């Protein structure tokens, strides 16, 4: 349709001055948004979460997921999806504030990195209540595909290191453990593919809230 309008108003190959009219399409063919969305970065400046040094540089979980949250949010904005997040670009609000925001939305996701003492531990998993397991499975499949990492599956709240997680039990949200920060293989794959990963994660969320 856009090409049609461009061709329609293309100036003719004649000598007289003919005004060039630029037309911008106002038709939005995107499916309507049926669910509200909240996107959060795990941890904060106060609690940096897990960390690991690579090539002489210390990487913290908080820094990684904050960057990734902003990358996903940038794509959501471009798609026209209405959403809320736990702070502006480069800002990460404390968990207590994130929980208050999360529970007001139909879909709330928070990004984290997993960690273990054995660097061979690898993969992606989600933690949530049963009502969000289907979305968790789709996120795991997408992330596993892009990173080439093990799909550890969509699990319940108590499957993590803690039996109760505030973002799930109080915020009705989904925790997305993107990869193991303690796995050199996972970390390298993430650094190489994070732009593409942000694309696919954003697309999964867009499909969820638009039910496309």
MDTraj code that builds the backbone (N, CA, C; nanometers):
import mdtraj as md
import numpy as np

residues = "UNK UNK UNK UNK UNK UNK UNK UNK UNK UNK UNK UNK UNK UNK UNK UNK UNK UNK UNK UNK UNK UNK UNK UNK UNK UNK UNK UNK UNK UNK UNK UNK UNK UNK UNK UNK UNK UNK UNK UNK UNK UNK UNK UNK UNK UNK UNK UNK UNK UNK UNK UNK UNK UNK UNK UNK UNK UNK UNK UNK UNK UNK UNK UNK UNK UNK UNK UNK UNK UNK UNK UNK UNK UNK UNK UNK UNK UNK UNK UNK UNK UNK UNK UNK UNK UNK UNK UNK UNK UNK UNK UNK UNK UNK UNK UNK UNK UNK UNK UNK UNK UNK UNK UNK UNK UNK UNK UNK UNK UNK UNK UNK UNK UNK UNK UNK UNK UNK UNK UNK UNK UNK UNK UNK UNK UNK UNK UNK UNK UNK UNK UNK UNK UNK UNK UNK UNK UNK UNK UNK UNK UNK UNK UNK UNK UNK UNK UNK UNK UNK UNK UNK UNK UNK UNK UNK UNK UNK UNK UNK UNK UNK UNK UNK UNK UNK UNK UNK UNK UNK UNK UNK UNK UNK UNK UNK UNK UNK UNK UNK UNK UNK UNK UNK UNK UNK UNK UNK UNK UNK UNK UNK UNK UNK UNK UNK UNK UNK UNK UNK UNK UNK UNK UNK UNK UNK UNK UNK UNK UNK UNK UNK".split()
xyz = np.array([
    [0.0825, -0.1212, 0.0000],
    [0.0000, 0.0000, 0.0000],
    [0.0856, 0.1258, 0.0000],
    [0.1956, 0.1252, 0.0798],
    [0.2836, 0.2422, 0.0846],
    [0.3466, 0.2658, -0.0510],
    [0.3911, 0.1575, -0.1194],
    [0.4498, 0.1719, -0.2520],
    [0.3480, 0.2247, -0.3525],
    [0.2238, 0.1845, -0.3356],
    [0.1167, 0.2339, -0.4238],
    [0.1058, 0.3845, -0.4147],
    [0.1051, 0.4382, -0.2911],
    [0.0941, 0.5822, -0.2739],
    [0.2182, 0.6539, -0.3250],
    [0.3348, 0.5919, -0.3039],
    [0.4574, 0.6545, -0.3533],
    [0.4524, 0.6687, -0.5056],
    [0.4081, 0.5622, -0.5713],
    [0.3991, 0.5659, -0.7175],
    [0.2901, 0.6601, -0.7644],
    [0.1829, 0.6659, -0.6867],
    [0.0701, 0.7506, -0.7246],
    [0.1081, 0.8972, -0.7285],
    [0.1910, 0.9386, -0.6334],
    [0.2263, 1.0806, -0.6239],
    [0.3688, 1.1091, -0.6715],
    [0.4262, 1.0189, -0.7483],
    [0.5589, 1.0413, -0.8050],
    [0.5468, 1.1483, -0.9142],
    [0.6323, 1.2500, -0.9141],
    [0.6220, 1.3560, -1.0140],
    [0.6375, 1.3031, -1.1557],
    [0.5518, 1.3515, -1.2436],
    [0.5547, 1.3051, -1.3825],
    [0.6776, 1.3602, -1.4544],
    [0.7177, 1.2940, -1.5597],
    [0.8352, 1.3336, -1.6366],
    [0.7953, 1.4391, -1.7404],
    [0.7583, 1.5571, -1.6905],
    [0.7182, 1.6685, -1.7760],
    [0.7935, 1.7920, -1.7332],
    [0.7931, 1.8953, -1.8196],
    [0.8739, 2.0132, -1.7942],
    [0.8098, 2.1087, -1.6937],
    [0.6753, 2.1158, -1.6910],
    [0.6138, 2.2119, -1.6009],
    [0.6342, 2.1695, -1.4556],
    [0.6283, 2.2686, -1.3660],
    [0.6465, 2.2421, -1.2240],
    [0.5210, 2.1770, -1.1669],
    [0.5365, 2.0575, -1.1163],
    [0.4250, 1.9860, -1.0561],
    [0.4594, 1.9619, -0.9103],
    [0.3732, 2.0034, -0.8183],
    [0.4030, 1.9847, -0.6755],
    [0.4120, 1.8366, -0.6398],
    [0.5113, 1.8019, -0.5567],
    [0.5275, 1.6651, -0.5092],
    [0.4565, 1.6531, -0.3753],
    [0.3630, 1.5641, -0.3675],
    [0.2838, 1.5460, -0.2459],
    [0.3336, 1.4235, -0.1721],
    [0.3741, 1.4425, -0.0493],
    [0.4196, 1.3312, 0.0327],
    [0.3023, 1.2816, 0.1171],
    [0.2779, 1.1528, 0.1088],
    [0.1642, 1.0946, 0.1799],
    [0.2154, 0.9980, 0.2852],
    [0.1660, 1.0113, 0.4050],
    [0.1997, 0.9212, 0.5133],
    [0.0767, 0.8382, 0.5472],
    [0.0954, 0.7061, 0.5474],
    [-0.0179, 0.6197, 0.5762],
    [-0.0610, 0.6358, 0.7213],
    [-0.1906, 0.6464, 0.7448],
    [-0.2438, 0.6573, 0.8804],
    [-0.3181, 0.5299, 0.9185],
    [-0.3081, 0.4304, 0.8341],
    [-0.3766, 0.3046, 0.8601],
    [-0.2854, 0.2121, 0.9393],
    [-0.3312, 0.1693, 1.0557],
    [-0.2555, 0.0767, 1.1390],
    [-0.3225, -0.0601, 1.1319],
    [-0.2556, -0.1537, 1.0687],
    [-0.3122, -0.2863, 1.0514],
    [-0.2732, -0.3825, 1.1632],
    [-0.2090, -0.3316, 1.2685],
    [-0.1693, -0.4173, 1.3795],
    [-0.2922, -0.4639, 1.4568],
    [-0.2900, -0.5873, 1.5068],
    [-0.4010, -0.6349, 1.5899],
    [-0.4135, -0.5479, 1.7143],
    [-0.5320, -0.5344, 1.7697],
    [-0.5484, -0.4522, 1.8902],
    [-0.4771, -0.5141, 2.0099],
    [-0.4308, -0.4305, 2.0994],
    [-0.3653, -0.4801, 2.2205],
    [-0.4724, -0.5170, 2.3215],
    [-0.4708, -0.6431, 2.3641],
    [-0.5746, -0.6950, 2.4523],
    [-0.5295, -0.7058, 2.5980],
    [-0.3988, -0.7008, 2.6209],
    [-0.3462, -0.7158, 2.7566],
    [-0.2464, -0.6043, 2.7862],
    [-0.2400, -0.5652, 2.9125],
    [-0.1405, -0.4654, 2.9528],
    [-0.0087, -0.5361, 2.9827],
    [0.1019, -0.4627, 2.9683],
    [0.2348, -0.5229, 2.9772],
    [0.3278, -0.4407, 3.0658],
    [0.4051, -0.5116, 3.1465],
    [0.5080, -0.4502, 3.2313],
    [0.6386, -0.5256, 3.2113],
    [0.7481, -0.4515, 3.1930],
    [0.8789, -0.5123, 3.1682],
    [0.9776, -0.4606, 3.2724],
    [1.0474, -0.5527, 3.3365],
    [1.1341, -0.5165, 3.4479],
    [1.2729, -0.5792, 3.4337],
    [1.3716, -0.5103, 3.4882],
    [1.5080, -0.5636, 3.4982],
    [1.5302, -0.6088, 3.6415],
    [1.5749, -0.7319, 3.6584],
    [1.5984, -0.7836, 3.7922],
    [1.7149, -0.7135, 3.8620],
    [1.7106, -0.7184, 3.9954],
    [1.8147, -0.6580, 4.0794],
    [1.8189, -0.5054, 4.0627],
    [1.9227, -0.4427, 4.1114],
    [1.9285, -0.2958, 4.1103],
    [2.0693, -0.2513, 4.1461],
    [2.0863, -0.1204, 4.1619],
    [2.2162, -0.0676, 4.2019],
    [2.2519, -0.1133, 4.3431],
    [2.1507, -0.1372, 4.4245],
    [2.1733, -0.1811, 4.5621],
    [2.2116, -0.3287, 4.5664],
    [2.1454, -0.4097, 4.4846],
    [2.1704, -0.5535, 4.4779],
    [2.2016, -0.5909, 4.3339],
    [2.3297, -0.6072, 4.3024],
    [2.3721, -0.6315, 4.1641],
    [2.3503, -0.7747, 4.1183],
    [2.3133, -0.8652, 4.2096],
    [2.2915, -1.0040, 4.1727],
    [2.4219, -1.0781, 4.1483],
    [2.4152, -1.1808, 4.0641],
    [2.5341, -1.2612, 4.0347],
    [2.6323, -1.1821, 3.9488],
    [2.7571, -1.2253, 3.9483],
    [2.8590, -1.1573, 3.8673],
    [2.9638, -1.2575, 3.8215],
    [3.0356, -1.2184, 3.7182],
    [3.1428, -1.3043, 3.6654],
    [3.2390, -1.2169, 3.5856],
    [3.3664, -1.2449, 3.6001],
    [3.4680, -1.1688, 3.5267],
    [3.5031, -1.2403, 3.3970],
    [3.5018, -1.1643, 3.2887],
    [3.5422, -1.2152, 3.1582],
    [3.6403, -1.1166, 3.0952],
    [3.7533, -1.1674, 3.0514],
    [3.8557, -1.0859, 2.9850],
    [3.8935, -0.9631, 3.0683],
    [3.9038, -0.9839, 3.1988],
    [3.9471, -0.8771, 3.2868],
    [3.8410, -0.7753, 3.3227],
    [3.7151, -0.7995, 3.2826],
    [3.6066, -0.7067, 3.3123],
    [3.4974, -0.7772, 3.3916],
    [3.4514, -0.7114, 3.4961],
    [3.3464, -0.7693, 3.5800],
    [3.2090, -0.7360, 3.5221],
    [3.1309, -0.8382, 3.4952],
    [2.9934, -0.8228, 3.4463],
    [2.8975, -0.8618, 3.5581],
    [2.8022, -0.7753, 3.5863],
    [2.7034, -0.8066, 3.6893],
    [2.5684, -0.8368, 3.6239],
    [2.4912, -0.9157, 3.6945],
    [2.3569, -0.9508, 3.6475],
    [2.2722, -0.8255, 3.6284],
    [2.2814, -0.7326, 3.7241],
    [2.2011, -0.6103, 3.7173],
    [2.2308, -0.5305, 3.5910],
    [2.3578, -0.5165, 3.5562],
    [2.3957, -0.4402, 3.4364],
    [2.3481, -0.5084, 3.3087],
    [2.3631, -0.6398, 3.3031],
    [2.3251, -0.7148, 3.1832],
    [2.1751, -0.7052, 3.1582],
    [2.0954, -0.7315, 3.2610],
    [1.9497, -0.7351, 3.2394],
    [1.8903, -0.5956, 3.2231],
    [1.9558, -0.4941, 3.2787],
    [1.9094, -0.3574, 3.2572],
    [1.9269, -0.3187, 3.1106],
    [2.0438, -0.3500, 3.0565],
    [2.0672, -0.3236, 2.9148],
    [1.9675, -0.4009, 2.8280],
    [1.9456, -0.5276, 2.8630],
    [1.8555, -0.6096, 2.7816],
    [1.7117, -0.5592, 2.7916],
    [1.6685, -0.5212, 2.9111],
    [1.5328, -0.4658, 2.9259],
    [1.5140, -0.3454, 2.8350],
    [1.6116, -0.2557, 2.8325],
    [1.6006, -0.1355, 2.7498],
    [1.5990, -0.1699, 2.6012],
    [1.6739, -0.2729, 2.5628],
    [1.6736, -0.3158, 2.4228],
    [1.5358, -0.3696, 2.3829],
    [1.4769, -0.4496, 2.4691],
    [1.3429, -0.5042, 2.4420],
    [1.2396, -0.3911, 2.4387],
    [1.2500, -0.2993, 2.5332],
    [1.1543, -0.1877, 2.5394],
    [1.1634, -0.0987, 2.4153],
    [1.2826, -0.0800, 2.3640],
    [1.2995, -0.0017, 2.2416],
    [1.2210, -0.0644, 2.1264],
    [1.2238, -0.1949, 2.1174],
    [1.1515, -0.2656, 2.0123],
    [1.0012, -0.2613, 2.0355],
    [0.9598, -0.2685, 2.1607],
    [0.8170, -0.2587, 2.1922],
    [0.7630, -0.1210, 2.1537],
    [0.8414, -0.0183, 2.1814],
    [0.8000, 0.1176, 2.1456],
    [0.7818, 0.1318, 1.9951],
    [0.8749, 0.0776, 1.9198],
    [0.8676, 0.0867, 1.7740],
    [0.7468, 0.0114, 1.7195],
    [0.7045, -0.0927, 1.7900],
    [0.5903, -0.1725, 1.7442],
    [0.4566, -0.1074, 1.7775],
    [0.4592, -0.0061, 1.8641],
    [0.3355, 0.0602, 1.9032],
    [0.2673, -0.0017, 2.0235],
    [0.3309, -0.1006, 2.0854],
    [0.2739, -0.1632, 2.2043],
    [0.2831, -0.0671, 2.3228],
    [0.1759, -0.0591, 2.3983],
    [0.1740, 0.0235, 2.5192],
    [0.2225, -0.0624, 2.6357],
    [0.3199, -0.0136, 2.7100],
    [0.3752, -0.0912, 2.8207],
    [0.4304, 0.0030, 2.9271],
    [0.4633, -0.0547, 3.0399],
    [0.5269, 0.0192, 3.1491],
    [0.6524, -0.0563, 3.1889],
    [0.7519, 0.0153, 3.2409],
    [0.8735, -0.0509, 3.2864],
    [0.9196, 0.0082, 3.4191],
    [1.0129, -0.0598, 3.4827],
    [1.0576, -0.0192, 3.6163],
    [1.1708, 0.0827, 3.6083],
    [1.1369, 0.2002, 3.5566],
    [1.2353, 0.3078, 3.5457],
    [1.2610, 0.3451, 3.4020],
    [1.3207, 0.4624, 3.3825],
    [1.3531, 0.5076, 3.2483],
    [1.4731, 0.4349, 3.1928],
    [1.5196, 0.4783, 3.0770],
    [1.6355, 0.4158, 3.0135],
    [1.7564, 0.4253, 3.1078],
    [1.8194, 0.3119, 3.1347],
    [1.9351, 0.3097, 3.2233],
    [1.9021, 0.3182, 3.3712],
    [1.7736, 0.3115, 3.4046],
    [1.7308, 0.3212, 3.5452],
    [1.6601, 0.1932, 3.5851],
    [1.6895, 0.1452, 3.7054],
    [1.6288, 0.0220, 3.7551],
    [1.5750, 0.0457, 3.8956],
    [1.4436, 0.0473, 3.9084],
    [1.3817, 0.0719, 4.0380],
    [1.3983, -0.0491, 4.1306],
    [1.3948, -0.0275, 4.2616],
    [1.4048, -0.1389, 4.3576],
    [1.2902, -0.2385, 4.3390],
    [1.3118, -0.3608, 4.3840],
    [1.2142, -0.4685, 4.3668],
    [1.0784, -0.4332, 4.4246],
    [1.0750, -0.3683, 4.5387],
    [0.9477, -0.3354, 4.6013],
    [0.8617, -0.2468, 4.5107],
    [0.9261, -0.1573, 4.4376],
    [0.8529, -0.0714, 4.3436],
    [0.8117, -0.1496, 4.2195],
    [0.8993, -0.2383, 4.1734],
    [0.8681, -0.3200, 4.0560],
    [0.7474, -0.4090, 4.0829],
    [0.7384, -0.4638, 4.2029],
    [0.6262, -0.5507, 4.2382],
    [0.4947, -0.4738, 4.2358],
    [0.4966, -0.3524, 4.2890],
    [0.3750, -0.2699, 4.2895],
    [0.3270, -0.2422, 4.1479],
    [0.4216, -0.2168, 4.0572],
    [0.3860, -0.1907, 3.9180],
    [0.3414, -0.3187, 3.8482],
    [0.4100, -0.4275, 3.8764],
    [0.3824, -0.5542, 3.8072],
    [0.2406, -0.6045, 3.8318],
    [0.1943, -0.5953, 3.9549],
    [0.0641, -0.6543, 3.9877],
    [-0.0539, -0.5799, 3.9268],
    [-0.0273, -0.4642, 3.8680],
    [-0.1336, -0.3875, 3.8038],
    [-0.1526, -0.4263, 3.6574],
    [-0.0715, -0.5217, 3.6081],
    [-0.0732, -0.5558, 3.4657],
    [-0.1098, -0.7019, 3.4413],
    [-0.1591, -0.7262, 3.3205],
    [-0.1957, -0.8631, 3.2823],
    [-0.0725, -0.9498, 3.2617],
    [0.0300, -0.8924, 3.1986],
    [0.1544, -0.9656, 3.1713],
    [0.2710, -0.8843, 3.2260],
    [0.3485, -0.9447, 3.3152],
    [0.4653, -0.8785, 3.3726],
    [0.5845, -0.9731, 3.3654],
    [0.6923, -0.9266, 3.3060],
    [0.8127, -1.0100, 3.2944],
    [0.9316, -0.9380, 3.3557],
    [1.0184, -1.0137, 3.4191],
    [1.1397, -0.9581, 3.4771],
    [1.2579, -1.0434, 3.4328],
    [1.3607, -0.9778, 3.3791],
    [1.4770, -1.0478, 3.3266],
    [1.5842, -1.0666, 3.4344],
    [1.6416, -1.1858, 3.4344],
    [1.7486, -1.2214, 3.5273],
    [1.8529, -1.3035, 3.4543],
    [1.9665, -1.3264, 3.5205],
    [2.0655, -1.4245, 3.4759],
    [2.0763, -1.5315, 3.5837],
    [2.0859, -1.6549, 3.5420],
    [2.1055, -1.7640, 3.6359],
    [2.2533, -1.7732, 3.6737],
    [2.2834, -1.8496, 3.7774],
    [2.4224, -1.8662, 3.8206],
    [2.4371, -1.9967, 3.8967],
    [2.5558, -2.0558, 3.8867],
    [2.5833, -2.1796, 3.9602],
    [2.7342, -2.1909, 3.9789],
    [2.7739, -2.2686, 4.0799],
    [2.9168, -2.2832, 4.1086],
    [2.9900, -2.3592, 3.9981],
    [2.9194, -2.4462, 3.9290],
    [2.9765, -2.5228, 3.8190],
    [2.9516, -2.4494, 3.6879],
    [3.0576, -2.4068, 3.6213],
    [3.0457, -2.3306, 3.4982],
    [2.9848, -2.4073, 3.3824],
    [2.9645, -2.5371, 3.3991],
    [2.9025, -2.6165, 3.2931],
    [2.7502, -2.6041, 3.2937],
    [2.6938, -2.5541, 3.4032],
    [2.5480, -2.5329, 3.4095],
    [2.5085, -2.4292, 3.3048],
    [2.4060, -2.4594, 3.2269],
    [2.3748, -2.3764, 3.1108],
    [2.2260, -2.3766, 3.0819],
    [2.1806, -2.2754, 3.0089],
    [2.0446, -2.2774, 2.9572],
    [1.9547, -2.1655, 3.0056],
    [1.8320, -2.1691, 2.9538],
    [1.7297, -2.0695, 2.9849],
    [1.6124, -2.1368, 3.0546],
    [1.5500, -2.0650, 3.1460],
    [1.4294, -2.1146, 3.2110],
    [1.3460, -1.9966, 3.2578],
    [1.2183, -2.0235, 3.2820],
    [1.1301, -1.9215, 3.3392],
    [1.0672, -1.9763, 3.4659],
    [1.0321, -1.8861, 3.5550],
    [0.9640, -1.9202, 3.6790],
    [0.8363, -1.8381, 3.6863],
    [0.7252, -1.9031, 3.7177],
    [0.5975, -1.8301, 3.7219],
    [0.4900, -1.9170, 3.7843],
    [0.3716, -1.8580, 3.7992],
    [0.2542, -1.9340, 3.8379],
    [0.2031, -2.0116, 3.7179],
    [0.1119, -2.1047, 3.7432],
    [0.0602, -2.1892, 3.6356],
    [-0.0051, -2.1101, 3.5235],
    [-0.0656, -1.9966, 3.5566],
    [-0.1381, -1.9178, 3.4562],
    [-0.0471, -1.8583, 3.3503],
    [0.0837, -1.8547, 3.3784],
    [0.1784, -1.7962, 3.2827],
    [0.2747, -1.8999, 3.2236],
    [0.2486, -2.0267, 3.2485],
    [0.3396, -2.1310, 3.2007],
    [0.3484, -2.1338, 3.0479],
    [0.2362, -2.1137, 2.9799],
    [0.2371, -2.1201, 2.8331],
    [0.3274, -2.0114, 2.7743],
    [0.3163, -1.8904, 2.8284],
    [0.4033, -1.7821, 2.7831],
    [0.5478, -1.8131, 2.8180],
    [0.5697, -1.8681, 2.9360],
    [0.7043, -1.9060, 2.9763],
    [0.7660, -2.0058, 2.8806],
    [0.6871, -2.1015, 2.8359],
    [0.7368, -2.2013, 2.7411],
    [0.7769, -2.1374, 2.6083],
    [0.6959, -2.0426, 2.5611],
    [0.7277, -1.9763, 2.4344],
    [0.8545, -1.8922, 2.4465],
    [0.8713, -1.8267, 2.5600],
    [0.9927, -1.7478, 2.5823],
    [1.1158, -1.8388, 2.5879],
    [1.1036, -1.9509, 2.6567],
    [1.2159, -2.0444, 2.6660],
    [1.2544, -2.0973, 2.5289],
    [1.1556, -2.1335, 2.4493],
    [1.1822, -2.1873, 2.3158],
    [1.2544, -2.0842, 2.2286],
    [1.2073, -1.9594, 2.2352],
    [1.2669, -1.8538, 2.1527],
    [1.4103, -1.8237, 2.1955],
    [1.4324, -1.8112, 2.3253],
    [1.5648, -1.7779, 2.3772],
    [1.6631, -1.8924, 2.3526],
    [1.6173, -2.0151, 2.3764],
    [1.7005, -2.1320, 2.3535],
    [1.7444, -2.1405, 2.2081],
    [1.6536, -2.1095, 2.1172],
    [1.6837, -2.1162, 1.9744],
    [1.7913, -2.0143, 1.9357],
    [1.7759, -1.8909, 1.9829],
    [1.8700, -1.7849, 1.9454],
    [2.0080, -1.8082, 2.0066],
    [2.0122, -1.8467, 2.1323],
    [2.1409, -1.8634, 2.2009],
    [2.2035, -1.9998, 2.1779],
    [2.1255, -2.0933, 2.1249],
    [2.1771, -2.2278, 2.1090],
    [2.2039, -2.2929, 2.2437],
    [2.1246, -2.2541, 2.3430],
    [2.1439, -2.3025, 2.4798],
    [2.0327, -2.4012, 2.5168],
    [2.0547, -2.4745, 2.6209],
    [1.9577, -2.5737, 2.6671],
    [1.8280, -2.5060, 2.7103],
    [1.7151, -2.5649, 2.6723],
    [1.5842, -2.5185, 2.7177],
    [1.5520, -2.5933, 2.8462],
    [1.5637, -2.5237, 2.9590],
    [1.5394, -2.5853, 3.0896],
    [1.3917, -2.5822, 3.1274],
    [1.3120, -2.5122, 3.0459],
    [1.1675, -2.5185, 3.0604],
    [1.1036, -2.4106, 3.1464],
    [0.9708, -2.4062, 3.1374],
    [0.8890, -2.3154, 3.2186],
    [0.8562, -2.3861, 3.3489],
    [0.9022, -2.3300, 3.4585],
    [0.8910, -2.3963, 3.5892],
    [0.8067, -2.3145, 3.6862],
    [0.7717, -2.3777, 3.7957],
    [0.6956, -2.3103, 3.9000],
    [0.7831, -2.2235, 3.9874],
    [0.7202, -2.1426, 4.0687],
    [0.7913, -2.0467, 4.1543],
    [0.8948, -2.1143, 4.2433],
    [0.8618, -2.2279, 4.3011],
    [0.9487, -2.2942, 4.3982],
    [1.0646, -2.3694, 4.3331],
    [1.0735, -2.3673, 4.1999],
    [1.1791, -2.4405, 4.1306],
    [1.3121, -2.3668, 4.1299],
    [1.3114, -2.2406, 4.1707],
    [1.4339, -2.1616, 4.1722],
    [1.5112, -2.1805, 4.3016],
    [1.6031, -2.0896, 4.3286],
    [1.6848, -2.0987, 4.4489],
    [1.6057, -2.0631, 4.5737],
    [1.4914, -1.9965, 4.5552],
    [1.4077, -1.9566, 4.6683],
    [1.2668, -2.0108, 4.6474],
    [1.2037, -2.0522, 4.7567],
    [1.0692, -2.1101, 4.7458],
    [0.9637, -2.0041, 4.7174],
    [0.9920, -1.8798, 4.7572],
    [0.8971, -1.7711, 4.7327],
    [0.9709, -1.6546, 4.6677],
    [0.9151, -1.6036, 4.5596],
    [0.9743, -1.4921, 4.4871],
    [0.8703, -1.3815, 4.4758],
    [0.9047, -1.2636, 4.5291],
    [0.8086, -1.1544, 4.5372],
    [0.7493, -1.1142, 4.4040],
    [0.8298, -1.1157, 4.2977],
    [0.7796, -1.0725, 4.1676],
    [0.6727, -1.1682, 4.1162],
    [0.6783, -1.2942, 4.1620],
    [0.5785, -1.3930, 4.1216],
    [0.4629, -1.3970, 4.2204],
    [0.4922, -1.4166, 4.3471],
    [0.3872, -1.4347, 4.4468],
    [0.3073, -1.3077, 4.4731],
    [0.3729, -1.1917, 4.4689],
    [0.3047, -1.0657, 4.4949],
    [0.2755, -0.9863, 4.3678],
    [0.3615, -1.0023, 4.2668],
    [0.3453, -0.9247, 4.1437],
    [0.2780, -0.9994, 4.0307],
    [0.2495, -1.1289, 4.0530],
    [0.1840, -1.2112, 3.9505],
    [0.2642, -1.2093, 3.8198],
    [0.3971, -1.2101, 3.8324],
    [0.4812, -1.1964, 3.7142],
    [0.5541, -1.3223, 3.6733],
    [0.6355, -1.3086, 3.5695],
    [0.7181, -1.4166, 3.5166],
    [0.8647, -1.3746, 3.5271],
    [0.9458, -1.4581, 3.5871],
    [1.0899, -1.4338, 3.5918],
    [1.1549, -1.5113, 3.4783],
    [1.2317, -1.4405, 3.3952],
    [1.2991, -1.5013, 3.2808],
    [1.4486, -1.5060, 3.3092],
    [1.4974, -1.6277, 3.3333],
    [1.6417, -1.6486, 3.3539],
    [1.7031, -1.6678, 3.2154],
    [1.7568, -1.5615, 3.1585],
    [1.8007, -1.5609, 3.0188],
    [1.9095, -1.6640, 2.9885],
    [2.0087, -1.6723, 3.0769],
    [2.1213, -1.7642, 3.0583],
    [2.2003, -1.7689, 3.1879],
    [2.2998, -1.8555, 3.1937],
    [2.3855, -1.8641, 3.3122],
    [2.5035, -1.7696, 3.2954],
    [2.5106, -1.6698, 3.3809],
    [2.6210, -1.5746, 3.3740],
    [2.7525, -1.6437, 3.4096],
    [2.7439, -1.7557, 3.4802],
    [2.8625, -1.8299, 3.5207],
    [2.9084, -1.9303, 3.4144],
    [2.8361, -1.9392, 3.3029],
    [2.8737, -2.0283, 3.1935],
    [2.9445, -1.9480, 3.0845],
    [3.0728, -1.9716, 3.0608],
    [3.1436, -1.9006, 2.9539],
    [3.0756, -1.9182, 2.8183],
    [3.0233, -2.0373, 2.7927],
    [2.9564, -2.0647, 2.6659],
    [2.8297, -1.9808, 2.6520],
    [2.7470, -1.9789, 2.7563],
    [2.6239, -1.8995, 2.7540],
    [2.6552, -1.7512, 2.7374],
    [2.7532, -1.7051, 2.8146],
    [2.7867, -1.5629, 2.8131],
    [2.8337, -1.5194, 2.6746],
    [2.9200, -1.5981, 2.6150],
    [2.9713, -1.5652, 2.4819],
    [2.8585, -1.5622, 2.3796],
    [2.7689, -1.6586, 2.3874],
    [2.6563, -1.6646, 2.2945],
    [2.5647, -1.5445, 2.3124],
    [2.5409, -1.5062, 2.4382],
    [2.4554, -1.3898, 2.4640],
    [2.5169, -1.2622, 2.4076],
    [2.6450, -1.2420, 2.4347],
    [2.7112, -1.1206, 2.3867],
    [2.7073, -1.1115, 2.2341],
    [2.7169, -1.2235, 2.1695],
    [2.7164, -1.2275, 2.0241],
    [2.5768, -1.2054, 1.9662],
    [2.4730, -1.2513, 2.0377],
    [2.3378, -1.2567, 1.9798],
    [2.2346, -1.1710, 2.0517],
    [2.2776, -1.0801, 2.1411],
    [2.1789, -1.0102, 2.2235],
    [2.0839, -0.9209, 2.1450],
    [2.1290, -0.8630, 2.0339],
    [2.0390, -0.7805, 1.9536],
    [1.9269, -0.8660, 1.8937],
    [1.9648, -0.9798, 1.8379],
    [1.8659, -1.0715, 1.7816],
    [1.7761, -1.1272, 1.8916],
    [1.8344, -1.1525, 2.0072],
    [1.7560, -1.2047, 2.1194],
    [1.6502, -1.1047, 2.1625],
    [1.6873, -0.9778, 2.1676],
    [1.5905, -0.8738, 2.2025],
    [1.4765, -0.8699, 2.1010],
    [1.5087, -0.8916, 1.9744],
    [1.4058, -0.8952, 1.8698],
    [1.3036, -1.0051, 1.8974],
    [1.3513, -1.1258, 1.9224],
    [1.2587, -1.2383, 1.9355],
    [1.1810, -1.2328, 2.0671],
    [1.2447, -1.1878, 2.1745],
    [1.1737, -1.1747, 2.3023],
    [1.0639, -1.0688, 2.2902],
    [1.0969, -0.9565, 2.2277],
    [0.9955, -0.8529, 2.2063],
    [0.8802, -0.9070, 2.1226],
    [0.9106, -0.9848, 2.0200],
    [0.8057, -1.0407, 1.9341],
    [0.7148, -1.1363, 2.0102],
    [0.7719, -1.2173, 2.0986],
    [0.6903, -1.3082, 2.1795],
    [0.5953, -1.2280, 2.2684],
    [0.6460, -1.1209, 2.3290],
    [0.5621, -1.0377, 2.4162],
    [0.4546, -0.9646, 2.3360],
    [0.4898, -0.9162, 2.2189],
    [0.3925, -0.8484, 2.1336],
    [0.2798, -0.9437, 2.0958],
    [0.3139, -1.0645, 2.0572],
    [0.2123, -1.1637, 2.0220],
    [0.1239, -1.1962, 2.1418],
    [0.1836, -1.2008, 2.2606],
    [0.1063, -1.2327, 2.3802],
    [0.0035, -1.1256, 2.4129],
    [0.0432, -0.9995, 2.4079],
    [-0.0501, -0.8927, 2.4466],
    [-0.1501, -0.8593, 2.3367],
    [-0.1135, -0.8920, 2.2128],
    [-0.2069, -0.8700, 2.1008],
    [-0.2817, -0.9967, 2.0634],
    [-0.2406, -1.1072, 2.1216],
    [-0.3039, -1.2361, 2.0932],
    [-0.3061, -1.2616, 1.9436],
    [-0.1931, -1.2316, 1.8769],
    [-0.1860, -1.2428, 1.7310],
    [-0.1651, -1.3873, 1.6872],
])
top = md.Topology()
chain = top.add_chain()
for i, resn in enumerate(residues, 1):
    res = top.add_residue(resn, chain, resSeq=i)
    for name in ("N", "CA", "C"):
        top.add_atom(name, md.element.get_by_symbol(name[0]), res)
traj = md.Trajectory(xyz[None], top)
